[in-house]
Amino acid sequence: MGDKEERIEEKWLDSISLDGKEYAYVSLELANQSFHGTIASLPFCIKILLESALRQYDGTYITDEHIGQLANWKQGQWQEKEVPFKPARIIFQDFTGIPALVDLAAMREAVDRRGGNAAEVNPQIPVDLVIDHSVIINHSGDKLAFEANLSREYEQNDERYRFVRWAQNSFENFRVVPPSNGIVHQVNLEYLASPVRIEESENRFLVYPDSLVGTDSHTPMINGLGIIGWGVGGIEAEAVMLGQPLYFVMPEVIGVNLKGALREGVSATDLALTITNILRTKGVVGKFIEFFGEGLDGVSLTDRATIANMAPEYGATMSYFPIDRIALDYFEETGRGDGIPLAKAYYQAQGLYRSDSTPVPGFTEVIEVDLAAVSPLLAGPKRPQDSILLPEMKSEFEKAFTAPVAERGYGLEKQKLDQRVPFDNMEQLQVGSVVLASITSCTNTSNPGVMIAAGLLAKKAVEKGLKKPSFVKASLTPGSRVVTKYLEAAGLLESLEELGFFVDGYGCATCCGNSGSLDPLVEQAIKEEDLIVSSVLSGNRNFEGRIHPLIKANYLGSPPLVVAYALAGTVRKDLVNEPLGFSRDDEAVYLKDIWPSSSEIDALISAHIKKELYDEEYKNIFHNDTWSSIPVSEGLLYQWDDRSTYIKEAPYFQETKPNGHNAEGLKSMKTLLLLKDSITTDHISPAGHIPLKSPAGTYLAGQGVAVRDFNNYGARRGNHHVMIRGTFGNIRIRNKLAEGMEGGFTKHLPSGEIMNIFDAAEKYKRSKQSLLIIAGKEYGTGSSRDWAAKGTLLLGVKAVLAESFERIHRSNLVGMGVLPLQFLPGENAETWNLDGTETFTVTGLDAGISPKQQVGILVEKEGRKTRFSAITRLDSLVEVEYYWNGGILHTVLDNMLSEMAVE
């Protein structure tokens, strides 16, 4: 391309005239002429990535080769090579965003210490932080709950919020949505996203698609609105903030052909969980999904968003629904209609607008989903992809009760199913009792269809005289204030409240483990009897130990099913064939008797969900008197407080740069953990409760923090002292080296002593012993949790050897300078008879590293030596560079200082 600016303007720039104004754009049609007509048949998502590359081409980070790879995606030979992506914006939530800001503040310190200009450490693109993960539902069941939980949130998080207020004033291109406004992805869907973006440059207006990355794995929810975006680790997001492109290997794009229409009584949640099961079974980790087909016109925008939200649960990077009439109508309905005429003209000119006549793109593979075959279901009790048809819930729970732990069961004796504990008001707690019913999470609270359905079901239940058992904690935490307004307007909030579903807060809440305490008598009974009880929530995650430390069986379901199970009080009831309860007249009431019809739901949506609701609730989204009253420090550099137990200067720049490529660090490694399949980032770095009797709890108590003020791991991510102690601290993790103990324990070698993982790691550090983790399939499933990689590094782990990795966590490990190694196909720890007591040396790296290079693994035990090969999961040249430099952060810092001409 040579002189990029002139040649791009000459060959690929076109314009649109609208209302007397001219808008320039990079034309895919003009670019198509240079690539022999291949662009027109590309999947929509690849076209948008190509537009971004053409528009931001610089010859260095984005090159001719990259553009050729994208333009010729269909030929397939590019799929092992990386391509860059520079999004239009970044979105944070507070659990992941605040640690990223801590790193950014620490980077300013490092630049200042080395004589650079700290003022240049700023986000280079717009960043929004939505504070939604910090509200804990300790108070519920009455009208005081919202204010009580919000007040406690501000009290507990004062140090964190003071830091964010400093960042808000100190960093450019940075906005904050204060607490109690909603959940990040719903706020993004309903307000932050735009039909197109317009940039004024060189006396012209340049129009292009909105796009983003986010530090939460459910960022793909925005794909339902026709916007490219996916979740990345906070580590990658920091690099993107500072001007680095995000590099990823060319993806396969799986087309999902939607046929038919959903049957009466089937919800968007049922469809999303069905698709999760289908695609997880198919195997789509790291791939793009794009939806098409005649059934698409019958899938509402919010139903699309519900499906796209679940992308991490089926392992896809992204689940894209192309821009069409339904997407543009949603922008209009939510108060963003001004940009629609330009957006429609732009997308049509670019061949990016889906209509009935749009040809089917050339996908890698096509999967068909018959919407008419979807039935009401739930998912659980330990994974979101394990779907259970509604009539089978009772029997499936009982099967799980006796199934081996290795088969996602509980391994208990059948006679224990009869365990019962007397409770108040003649009620009994028993195995399978629902002790927590929570309408929560952006996945479903963004969807008026299922929220109105929950309200209608509650109304009909109240009219019949049904009540929930007193041991069921009910919780309602919408993803935006708009939800409360339309439930009130439709006359449904009062009925939900009569069943205990008061608005407890606006935030992620139960879905991220902030479910709060249960009734003390319930907790006591569970502990004393070791009772297997249940939760039912309208969330997206139900991994072990995530929802509540005492609830071992957790099921995902639609909001109306959450209300139904709250009324039933147990998952051991067939809600299709058994009565849900009994009316005032002692007549049996079945679920079908109170299940709302589609026409009832649609009528209330049409009558009560108006554009004015969105205008009113979002007009002051960035302004909040309580937030603004928080004292804020001034200055370019943050004034670190040694007494703070929430915010500490990140350690990564305080010491000598880690040497990721140093072969010495990969010699004679001891195994810190030997793990099974499906280890999640919740297992690696829990977000919820901090037990008193844990290394993190001991540390906080030693700092004078009262137990009631421990908060949770997610809120403590700005303090590495807490987080390293919590790494692998999940109460349900099972390390084979711990000889049957559940929780964060391991065996120190060679002493053979069983101890906390943190204590063992510290002991290894004192002897300068490098460490290894061995795992099975799908290592790092779940949230885009950068602390799962940061904590791994800080424990002294140099490499992770697994059968397969989930996309984001593998990338995060590379970003922190930890080497991901993958067994060859068909091989694992068992095929090589590894028990974790061996020492391991990686061989073959002395001459350098190349992407996906095979290396040798030398295994030594009691004088015997075994060798096998593994694959370095450094998937691109850029990842090799990051690892070679000790991680992304050091690469970015070195580049920044080089540009400042600082030694």
N, C-alpha and C positions, 0 to 999 in steps of 0.2 A: 504493500500500500504506500510505502514511502512517506511522502509528506501527507500525513493523515488528514489534517483539517481540510486542506484544499480538495483532496481527492474524494473524501466522503461527501463533502458538500456538492461536488460536481456530479458524482455518480449515483448517490443514494438518498439525497435529500429531496423531499417533495413537500407540498403544502396543502392545507385545507383552508378554505375561506368560509367563515361563519359570522353572520351578523356584522359584516363590514370589517372583520379582523382576520388577519392571516396567521395561521399556525404552521410552523415547520415541523416535520417529523422525518425520522429515518425510515425510508420505505422498504419494506420487505419485498414488494413487487419489483422495485428497481434492482435490489440486491439479487433477486431471483434470476435476473438475466445474466448475472455473472456465474451462476451455479447450475446452468442448464436445466432449469425448471424443477429442481429437486425440493425447493423450499415450500412450494404450495401444498405438497402432500404431507408435510411434517405434522406431528402432533402439535396442538395449540401450545402446550407448555414449552416445547422445544423452540417454537417460533419466538416466544416471548424472551427466552434466554438469548436467542440469536439477536433479537432487536437490541437487547441490553448490551451485548458484546459489540455490535456494530456502532452503537451510539457512544460507547465509552472506550473504544479502541485507542490504545496509546503506543502500541508497538513494543511495549516492555512487559507490562502485567497482562495485557490482552493483545494477542498477536494475530497475524494472518493465519497461523496454524489453528489457533483456537476457533476462529470464525469458520475456517474450512471444516473443522470437526463438527461444529454445530449444523452448518448448512448441509453437510453430507451425512447427517446422523443416520439416515436410513440404510446406508451402505454397511454399517455395523463394524467396520474395521477400526473405528475410533473408540470403541467402548472401553478399552483399557487405558485410555489417556485422560488426563484431567482437563477440565475447562474452568474458566473463572466466572464468577458472578459478583457484581457490585450492586447490591440492592439500593432502592431509593431511601429506605429508612430501616431503623431497628426498633424492636419493641422488647421491653424488659418487664418481668414481674419482680417483686421485691426479694424473694428468696434467692433468685439468681442474679438480679440486677444490682443489689447492694454489694455483694462480693466483687462484681465486675467494677463497680465504682471505687471500691477499696483498692483494687489492683491498679486502677487508673490513677488514683491519688498517690499510691506508692511509686508508680512510674514517674510521676512528676518529681517526687523526692529524688529518685535515682538520676533523672536528667539534671536536676539542680545540683546534686552532689558531684556530678561529672562535668559541671561547667556549661551545661546546655541551657536553653531557654525553656523553662518549665511551662510557660504560657502557651507553647505550641502543642502541649499534650491536651488535646481537646477532641471531642467527637467531630469527625469530618463530615458526617451525614446526620440528619435529624434522628434523635433518640427520644423515645417516650418510655417512662417508667410508670407502670400502674401498680399501686400498692394494694394488693389483693390477697396475699398469702399469709397475712399476720393476724387476722382475726380468729380467735379461738372461741368455740361455742361452749363456754362454761356455764352460761346462763341461757335457759330456753324455757318454752312453755308458757310464757306470758308476755304482755305488752312492754314490760320493762327490759326484755332481753336485749333488744338492739342497742339501747343506750348503755346498758351495763357492759356488754361485750366490747363496744367501741371505746368506752372510758378505760376499760382494763387494757385494751390494745395500746392506746396512747401511753398509758402508765408504764406498761412492760417494755415498750419499744422506744422509750424516750431517747436513749443514746443513738439508736439506729436512725431515728427520724431527724435528730439534730444533724447527723452526718449527711443525710439526704438533702436537708435544707441548705447545708453548706454547698453541696455539689450543685444544687439547683441554681445557686447564685454564682458559683465559681466556673462552671463549665458552660461553654457555648453549645448551641444546637441540642439542648437538653431540656425536656419538660417533664413535669411530675403530675400524675393524677393522684390526688391524696386518697387516704383510706375512706372506705364506706361509699364509694361511687360505683363499684362493680368489679367483675372479673376481667382480667386483661384481654382475653380473646373475645369476650362479648362486647366490651368497650371498643375493641378494634373493629369488630364486625359492624356494630351499630353506629360508630362515630368516626374513629380515626382513619379508616380506609377511605379512599377517594376514587371516583370513577376513572379519572386520569390525573396525571400530574403535569403541571405547566411550569416551565423554567424560563425566566427571561435572561437571554444571553445575547450579547452583541447586537442589540437593537432588534431582536426578534424573539418570538415566543416559541419555545420548543415543547411539543406535547409528547408524552410517553406513558406507558402503563405504570400504575402503582406496583410496588413490590417491596418485600421486606424479608428479614430473618428475625427470629426471636429467640430469647434464651429460655424458652419453655417448649417442651416437645409437642404441645398441642397447638403450636402456631399454625399448622396447616388448616385449622378451622377456616382461615380466611380464603383458602382455595375454593370454598363453596360459593364465594362471591366473585370468582373469576380472577383472583389476584394471586400471583406467584408468591409463595412464602413457605418457609419451613423452619423447624427448630434446629438450633445449633447450640453448642456449649458456650458458656460465658467466655471461655478462653478464646474461641473463634470469634465471638461477637466483639470482643475487645479489639482484635486485630482488624476486623471490618470497620469498626468505629474509627480507627486510626488510619483508614485509607487503604488497607490491604484488601484485595479481592478475596472472596471465599472460593477456594478451589475444591472441586469434587470430581470424581471419576464420571465420565459420560454415562448417564443412566439408561437402563432399559425403560421403555414406557409400555406399561400393560394397559390395554384398553378394556374397560369394563362396560359391556353392552347391557343396558338396563331395558328389560322388556316388560310389557304388561303394566299393571297398576296394583297398588297395595289393596288388600281386601279390607272390608269394614272391620273396625276394631283393632287393626294392626297399626302400630305407631312408628314414628321415625326412629325411636330408640331400638325397636325390634329390628328394623332394617339395618341400622348401623351395627348392631351386635351380630346379625347374620353375616353381613359383609366382612366383619372382623374375623369371624370363624372361617369363612371361605378363603379369604386372602392369606390369613396366617397359615392355614393348611397348605395352600398353594405354594407359599414361600416367596414373599415379595420384599424381603429386607433390602433396603438401599435402592429400591426401584421407585419410579414415578408411576402413579395411577392416573389415568384420564378417563372420565366417564362420557359415554355417548349413547345413542340409541333412542328409539321412539318412546321409551318409558320416561325419558328425562324431562319431558314437558310436564309430566304429572308430579314431579318431585319439587316441592316448594324450595325457596331459597334457604329457609331455616332448616329444612330437612337435609338439604345438601350440606349445610354447615355442620350439622350433627354427624353426618357420615365422614366428612373431611376431618373433623376434630379427632376421630378415632384412628387416624393414620398411624400414629406410633404403636397403637395396640396391634395392628396387623403388620407393622414393621416397615411400611412404606415411608419414603422420604416425604412424599407429597401426594395428595389426592385431588386432582384438579378438575373443576367444572368450568368449561369455557364461558366467557361472557356471552350473554344472550338477553332476550327480552325480560326474562324472570329476574336476572341480576340487576339490570338497569331499573326495573320497576321497584326493586327493594331499595335502591339508593333514593328513589323518589319517596317511597313510603316512610323512610327513616330521616327525612329532612335534608337530603343531599342532592336535590334535583337540579341545582343550577348547572352542574357540569355534565348533565346527561346528553344534551344535543351534541356537544363536542365529542363526548366519549363514543356515542354511537357512530358518528361520522368517522372518527379515528379508527375504531375497531373494524368497521366495514371496509375502509380503505386499505387496511392492513391484512385483510383476510383472517381476522381474529374474532369475528362475530359469528356465533353459532346460530343457525336457523334450520328449519325443516329440510332445506335443500342442500345443506352442507355435506360434502362427500366425507366418508369415513377416512380419517388419516391412516397412514401406514404405521401401525403399532408393532411392537416386538411380538406381542401375543395378545389374543383376545379371550376374555372370560365372560361368559354370559350369566346374568343374574335375573331370574324370573321374579319380579316383584310380587306376583300373585301367589308365589309359593312361600312367602315369608309369613311366619306365625308369631304370636306373642311369646316372648321368651325372656330369660334372665341369663346372666353369665357369672360363673364362679365355681367353687367358693374361694379360689386363690388366684385365678387369672382371668383377664377380660375376654380372651379368645375361647374359653370353655363354655359354650352356650348350652342352655338347658331349656327345652320347651316347657311352657307353663304347666301342662298337666303332669310333667315328669319331675317337678321340683322336689316333691316329697320323697319319692323313691331315690332320686339322685343324691339328695342329701344323706339319706340313710346308707347308700352305697359308699359315699365318701367317708362316712364315719368309720367304717371298718376297713376301707381300702388302705394299702400300705402307704406310708409317707412318700416313698419314692414315686408313687402313682398319684400324687397330689391328694392323698387322703389323710386320715388322722390315725390310722393304725390301732383303733380301739376295739374292745370286745363288744359284741353285739348286745349283750345284756345291759351294757352301760347306756344304751339308748333310752332306757326306762328311768334314768336319773331325773328326779324332781326335787325342787326345793320350795317349801311354802313361802308365799309372799303376801303382801298386804291385800286386804279386801277379798279374801277367799281365792286369790289368784295363786298360780304356781309357776315358778320358773322351771323350765325343763330343757333338755337337750334340744337345740334348734329354735329356742325362743328368740324372737326378734327384739333385741334390746335397744337398737338404734335404727330409726327410719329417717332418712335424710334426703330431702329434695335439694340438690346441691349441684355444683359444677356447671361451667359454661356449656358443656356438651349438650345439656338438655334445658337449662333455664334460659338459654337464648332462643328457644323454640316455643313460640306461643301456642302451637298446636298441642304439645304435650303438657304445657303448664295449665292451659285452659281445661284440658281433659282432667288433670289432677284436681283442679278446683271444682269442676262439675261432679266428679266422683265423690269428693268430700261433701258437697252440698246434698247429693242424693243419699249418702250414708247418714248424714245428720238428720235428714227428713225421716229416715227409717228408724232413727233412734240408736244407731250403732255408735259404739265408743271403742277407743283403743284401750288395751290393758295399761295399767299404771306403770308397769316396768318398761314400757316402750318410750325411749327418748325420741321425740319428734323434732325435726329441725328443718327450717326453710331458709336457705341463703341464696337469694337470686343473684344472677350475674350482672344485673343493672337495676337501677331504680325504676326504669320503665315497667318492669315486670310487676312490681307492687302496684303501680298506678293502674295498669289494665286489669289486674285481679280485683282491685277495689272497684273500679268502674263497672266491672261485670257482676259485682255482687258475690264474688267467690272467696275473697280473702277471709271474710267472717266465718265461713264454713270451715276453711282450713284451720283457722284459729281454734274453732270449737273442738277440733281433733288434736290440738296441740301444736299445729304447724304455724307458729308465729314467725315473723321475719326476725331472725336472730342476728343478721348481719348481711353485708354485701361482699362476698369474697369466696375464695376457693374452699375454705372451711373443711368439711368432712372429707372431701375428695383428696386433699393433700395431708390428711391426718390430723387436722385441727378440730376434731370432733368434740373435744372437751371431755369432762368427766361424766360418768353415768350416775344414776342414783346410788348413793353410798351403800344401800342394802343390796342392790344389784351387784355392785363391784365385790362386796364382801362374799356374796353367795358364789359368784364365779370363781373367786380365788380359793375359797374353802373347799368347794366341790370339784374344782378343775373342770367346770362345766363348759361344754362346747356350745356357745350361743352364736347368734347371727346378727348381721346388719344387712339392710337393703338400702341402697342409695342410687340416686340417678347420676352417678359419676362415671368416670372413665377408667379408674384404677382400683383394683382390689387385691393388690399384692399382700403377701404375708406381713403382718406387723404394721401395715400402713394406716389403716382406718382407725383402729383403736387397739392398744396393746393387749386388752383382755378379750377382744372379739376375734375368734379364729376363723369363722366362716362368714365371708362377705360376698354379697351378691349385687351385681349391677342390674338395674331395670329402669323402666320408664317411670316418670313421676306419678302417673296414676297407679302403677303397680306398687310404688313405694307406699302410697296411701293405703292401698289394699292390704299389704303385708303388715302395716302398722295396726290395722283393724284386726287382722287375723292373729297377730301376736306370735306367729310361728311360721317357719318355712316347712314344717311337717304337716301341712294341710294342702290338699289338692284343691286349688282355688277354682278349678273348672267344674269339679263334680261334688265338692263338699261345700256346705254353707260357709259363707264368710263370717256370719254371726247371726244374731237373732234380733228381730225388731222389738219395739215396745210391746207389741201384742204377742210376743214370743213366737213369731213366724220366722221360718228360716229365710235368710237373705243370701242370695248367691251373687257372685261377682257380676254375672251377666245382668242381674236386676238393676245394678247401679252404674254399669259401664256406659259412658256417654257415646252418643252416635256422632258420626262425622258431621252430619248436618247441624247438630247442636253446637259443636265446636266451631264450625265455620261461621255460624250466625253470630256468635259472640266475638270472634275475631273481627269480622266485618263491622260490627257495631261499635267496638270499643278500642281497637288499636288504630290510632290515628297519628299522622305525621306530627301533629302538635305535641303529642306526648314526648317524642324524641327531641323536638326543639326545646321544650321546657326543661327536660331533665339534663340535657347536655350543654345548655348555654353557659353554665358556670362550672364546667367539669374540672377546670384547672385551679379553681379558686375555692377556698374553704377557710372560714375564720379560725377554726381550731388549728388547722395546719399552719396558717400564716402567723399564728401567735407563738409558735415554737421559736425560742431564741436561736439565732444563727450566728456562727462565727464568720469572720471575714478573712480574706487573704487568698493568695494564689495557692499556697501550700496548706494542707490541713494540719491543724494543731492536734496531734495524737495525744490522747489522754492515757497515761500509764494505768490509771485506776479503772478504765473501761473494761467491762467483760463482754462487750458486744463488738467493738470496733478496734482492731489492732492493725498496725502497718503490716501489709502482706510481706512474707519473708522472702519472696522469690528474687528480689533485687538487692537484698541486704547483704547477701553472701556472694562468694564467687559463683559465677555462672555454672549451673550443672552441665556436665559434659555428657550429653545424651549418647554420643556415638562411641564413647570410650569402651573398648572391648574389655578392659580390665574389670569394669563394673559388671560384666556379664559372665564372669568366671566364678566357679565354685559357689553358685547361688544355693541358698537353703530355701525350702518351701515354707512360706508363711501360712498359706491356706490351700487346701485341696478341696475343690468345690464341685457341685453337681451341675446339671443343666439349669437353664432359665434363672440364673442369678441376676437379679435386677439391680438397678442403681439404688433402689430402696434398701436392698440388702447391704450394698456397699457403703452408702452414706444415707442413713435414715433421716427423714425430715421431721419426724414427730417427737414424741415424748422423750425426755432425758431422764433415765432412771437415776435415783440417788446412788444406788450401788452399782455404779459404772465409772470407768475412768473419767468421762466428761462430768458426771455428777460429782465425783470426788474433787475434781479440779474447781468446779464452781463453788462448792461448799467451802473449799479452802480459800477462795477469794471473798468469802463472807456473803455469798448470795444465798438467800433463803430458798428452800425447796419450791415454795409457791411462785418464786420469781425465776425459776430455771428457764421458763418459756419452752422453746423446742429447738431442735437442731437447725431447722430452716432459718429461724430468726437469729441464730448464733453464727451464721456463715461468714460474718465479718471478723470472726476471731478464730484464727487457725489453731490456737491452743485447744479450744473446745472441739473443733472439727476433726483434728487428727486423732483425738481420743475417741471420737465417735465413729471413725471409719471402720467398717465391718462390725459395727456395734448393734446391728439389728437383732432384736430378741428372738427372731425365728430363723436366723441363718444357721446352717449346719455345715460345719467344717469337719471333714473326715479325720483330720489330724487331732480333733478335740475328743476323740474316743467316746462319741455318743452325746456329748454335752451340746445343748442348744444355746445359741447366742454367740457373742463375740469372744470366743475362746480359741486357743490353739496350743499346740505342743511345741515348746522351745527345744531346739536341737543344738547340741547333742544331749543336753541335760535330761530330756524327757519330761520336764515339768509342764503340767497343764496350767496356763495362766491367761489373763486377758491379752488380746491381740496387741493392744498398745504397749503393754508392759513387755511383751516378748519382742516387739520391734525395737523398743528402747534398749533392751539387753543386746540385741543383735547389733545395734548402732555402736554401742560401746566397744564391741569387738570388731567393728568395721566389716561386718558381714553383709554382703549383698543378698537381696531377697527376690523370690519368684512367687507368682500365684499360678496355680493350675486350675483350669475350669473346663466345663463341658460346653454344650451348645448354647447359643443365644446369650452369651455373656454380656451384661450391661443393658439388658432390656429395660425399657421404662423411660423415666424422665431424663431430660437433657441436663443432667446434674453434674456441673463441672467439679464439684467437690468430691465426687466419686473418683475422679482422676487426680485431683490435687491431694486428697488424703492418701491415695495409693502412693504417690510420689513421696510425700512427707514421711510415710512409714518406712521408707528405704527400699521400696520395691523397684527393681530395674526392668522387669519384664513380666508380661502376663501371657501364659500359654493356654490357649483355649481351642475348642473344636470350631467355634464360630463366634463372631462378635456382632452385637447390635451396632448400627451405623454411628450414632452420635457418641456413644461411649468410646468406641475405638478411636474416633477422631480426637476426642478429649485426651485420651492417653497419649497419643502422638503429640498433642499440643502441650503436654506437660513433660515431654521427654522420656516417657515410659514406652518401652518397645512392645507392641502387640505381636505375638507370635501365634500362628495357627497350625494345628496338627494337619498333616496331609489327609485327604478324604479317606474316610473309613477307619482312621486311627484316632486313638484317644488315650487317656491315662490307663485305662484297663487293658487295652491291647498291648501296651508296653509294660504292664504289671508295675505301674508306679504307685507307691503307697505314700509318697511325700517325705520319706525319710532320706531320700537320696540327695546328692549334690548335683547341680546342673551347670554346664558351661556351653555358651553359644559360640560356635566356631564358624569361620568363613567370612567374618566381617572386617578382617584386617586390611583388605584392599579397598574398602569402601562399601557402600550399600546402593542397591538399585531397587526400584519399586517391585514389591512382591517377590523379592529374591528368596530362593531357598537357602537355608542355612543348616548347619549341623547342630544337633543337640547331643552333647556328651553327658551320659548319666553314669555316676559313680556311686557304688554302695558296697561297703565291706570288701574293698579290693577288687570288685567286679566292675567291668565297664560295658556299657551298652551305648549304641549310637543309633539315632534316627534323624530324619530331616523334618524341618518345619518351614513355614512360609512367613516371611516378615510382612506383616500387614501395614506396611508403609505403601499406600496405594498409588502415590504419584510422586513426581520429582519434587514438588513443593513440600509434601510431607517428609520426604527424605531430608530436605533442607531444614525444616522445622526440627526434626529429631536431631540432626547433626548439630544444630545450634543450641540444643537443650530445651526446645519448645518454642511455641509461637511468640510468647511474650518477650523472650530474649531476642528473637529474630527481629521483631518490630522495634524494640528498643535500640538494637544495634543499627538498624537501618535509619532510625530517626536521628541518632547521634551522628551517624555518618553524613546525613544531609546537613546537619548543623556544623559539620567539620570539627566535631569534638572527638578527641582521642579516647 
